Amino acid sequence: MEDRARRVLRANLAKIKESKFDPVWLAEELFVVAIVGEEERVAAKDETVSKQHRRDELLDLVMGNGGESVFQTFVNILSSKRHMHWLAMDLKDEFLRQGGVWMKEEPLRISDDIPETHMTVGHGVSRTKVDLKNPTTPGCACTPRVTVLGLSVCLSVSLSMLILALQATRRPISVTIGFRTTQA
């Protein structure tokens, strides 16, 4: 598992900067790959192989080469079994140390007739803007949307994988999600 993590995380964050992925969301993905990846690799189900392949493609897309400090930061967090929020904050710190620019807090205008909508994940670690009409907004990796009370809501693939990680580690992972809506 460490070799797998080393291969993936031997990277600088240039690709993340270019693609504008939210580093907190990426931290969740990396966490799940390290904890659950080995378990899924030995499973024979096509569905499981597909999930692993999707994550491999995702990580190849956003990670470059080099940057040993990113890998070391991640391994240190895993060995100390810290909570996801601490992992996310440490990755954010590493991101900023290497010259990254954290996502700005300007409101995201969806359209003139729909209020701006913000989704907050964690305890103030990151505020991720979600465009309800366009779930492919940078920083929001989404599965097909569902309709709740007339609103089209995008569901994050990270949530199901975090549940898998929780089952694998048997340690509590606290994730709170809230919505704040204001008139445009």
matplotlib code that plots the C-alpha trace (Angstrom):
import matplotlib.pyplot as plt

x = [0.0, 2.9, 4.3, 1.0, 0.7, 4.3, 3.7, 0.6, 1.8, 5.3, 4.0, 4.1, 0.7, 1.1, -1.7, -4.0, -3.3, -4.0, -7.2, -8.5, -9.5, -10.4, -7.4, -9.7, -11.9, -8.7, -7.4, -10.6, -9.9, -6.3, -7.3, -9.7, -7.2, -4.6, -7.0, -9.4, -7.3, -5.6, -8.9, -10.5, -7.6, -7.9, -11.7, -12.8, -16.0, -16.1, -17.8, -14.9, -12.3, -14.2, -14.1, -10.4, -9.8, -11.8, -9.7, -6.5, -7.6, -8.6, -5.3, -3.3, -5.3, -4.6, -1.1, 2.2, 5.7, 8.1, 7.2, 8.4, 7.2, 3.5, 3.9, 5.7, 3.0, 0.3, 2.1, 2.7, -1.0, -2.0, 0.5, -0.9, -4.5, -5.7, -9.2, -10.1, -10.3, -6.8, -5.7, -7.4, -5.9, -2.4, -2.8, -4.0, -1.0, 1.3, -0.5, 0.0, 3.6, 4.3, 2.9, -0.7, -3.5, -6.5, -9.9, -11.4, -14.6, -16.5, -20.2, -20.9, -23.8, -25.8, -28.3, -30.4, -33.4, -31.8, -30.2, -26.5, -26.0, -23.0, -22.1, -19.8, -18.0, -16.2, -15.6, -14.6, -11.8, -13.1, -16.1, -16.9, -19.2, -21.7, -23.3, -26.6, -27.0, -23.5, -22.2, -18.8, -17.8, -14.1, -13.8, -17.0, -16.7, -20.3, -22.3, -25.6, -27.8, -31.0, -34.0, -34.8, -37.7, -37.5, -33.7, -31.2, -28.5, -25.2, -24.0, -20.3, -18.6, -16.4, -19.2, -19.7, -15.9, -15.6, -18.2, -16.0, -13.0, -14.8, -15.7, -12.1, -10.6, -13.4, -12.5, -15.0, -14.8, -16.8, -18.3, -21.0, -22.7, -24.9, -26.5, -26.8, -29.0, -29.2, -31.1, -29.0]
y = [0.0, 2.4, 1.8, 2.6, 5.8, 6.7, 6.3, 8.5, 11.1, 11.6, 14.8, 18.5, 20.3, 22.0, 20.0, 20.8, 24.5, 24.2, 22.2, 24.2, 21.1, 21.8, 20.4, 19.5, 17.3, 15.8, 15.0, 12.9, 11.1, 10.4, 9.2, 6.7, 5.4, 4.7, 3.1, 1.2, 0.7, -2.5, -4.1, -3.3, -4.4, -8.0, -8.1, -9.8, -7.9, -5.9, -3.1, -2.8, -2.9, -0.1, 2.1, 1.5, 2.3, 5.6, 6.7, 5.8, 8.0, 10.8, 10.8, 10.6, 13.6, 15.9, 14.8, 15.5, 14.2, 15.1, 16.7, 14.2, 16.5, 16.0, 12.3, 12.6, 14.8, 12.3, 9.3, 11.1, 11.9, 8.3, 6.8, 9.1, 8.1, 11.7, 12.7, 13.6, 17.3, 17.4, 15.6, 18.2, 21.1, 19.6, 19.1, 22.7, 24.0, 22.0, 23.3, 26.9, 26.3, 25.2, 28.4, 27.3, 29.8, 28.8, 29.0, 32.5, 33.2, 35.2, 34.2, 31.9, 33.3, 30.5, 32.6, 35.8, 33.9, 31.3, 32.3, 31.7, 28.5, 27.6, 24.1, 24.0, 20.7, 20.2, 22.7, 25.8, 23.9, 24.8, 26.3, 24.6, 26.4, 24.1, 25.2, 23.3, 23.7, 22.6, 19.8, 19.8, 23.1, 22.9, 21.7, 19.7, 16.1, 14.8, 11.8, 12.2, 14.8, 14.1, 16.4, 17.4, 19.9, 21.0, 21.7, 19.7, 18.6, 17.1, 14.2, 13.8, 10.5, 11.1, 10.5, 6.8, 6.2, 8.0, 5.5, 2.7, 4.3, 4.6, 0.9, 0.0, 2.0, 1.7, 5.2, 8.1, 10.5, 13.6, 15.3, 18.0, 19.4, 22.5, 24.8, 28.6, 30.3, 34.1, 36.0, 37.2]
z = [0.0, 0.7, -2.7, -4.3, -2.2, -3.1, -6.8, -6.7, -4.3, -5.6, -7.2, -7.1, -7.2, -10.6, -12.2, -9.3, -9.8, -13.5, -13.2, -10.2, -8.3, -4.7, -2.6, 0.2, -2.1, -3.5, 0.0, 0.5, -2.7, -1.8, 1.7, 0.3, -2.3, 0.4, 2.9, 0.6, -2.5, -1.5, -0.4, -3.7, -5.8, -4.6, -5.1, -8.4, -9.0, -12.3, -10.4, -7.9, -10.7, -12.4, -9.2, -8.9, -12.5, -12.2, -9.2, -11.1, -14.0, -11.7, -9.9, -13.1, -14.3, -11.3, -10.1, -11.8, -11.0, -8.1, -4.8, -2.2, 0.6, -0.4, -0.1, 3.2, 4.6, 3.6, 5.0, 8.3, 8.6, 7.8, 10.3, 13.0, 12.1, 12.2, 11.1, 7.6, 8.4, 9.7, 6.5, 4.4, 6.3, 6.1, 2.4, 2.1, 4.0, 1.7, -1.3, -0.1, 0.8, -2.7, -4.2, -4.8, -4.7, -2.5, -4.1, -3.7, -1.9, -4.5, -4.8, -7.7, -9.8, -11.2, -13.2, -12.8, -11.5, -9.2, -5.8, -5.2, -3.4, -1.3, 0.0, 3.1, 3.8, 7.2, 9.9, 7.9, 6.2, 2.7, 1.1, -2.2, -4.6, -6.3, -9.5, -9.5, -13.2, -14.0, -11.7, -13.6, -12.0, -11.0, -7.4, -7.5, -8.7, -9.1, -10.0, -11.8, -10.1, -8.1, -7.6, -4.1, -3.5, -7.1, -6.9, -9.0, -6.5, -7.4, -5.3, -4.5, -5.3, -2.3, 0.1, -0.7, -0.6, 2.7, 4.1, 2.8, 4.5, 7.7, 7.6, 6.8, 9.6, 12.2, 13.3, 13.3, 10.4, 11.0, 7.9, 8.1, 5.1, 5.2, 2.6, 2.8, 0.2, -0.4, -3.0, -5.9]

ax = plt.figure().add_subplot(projection="3d")
ax.plot(x, y, z, "-o")
ax.set_aspect("equal")
plt.show()
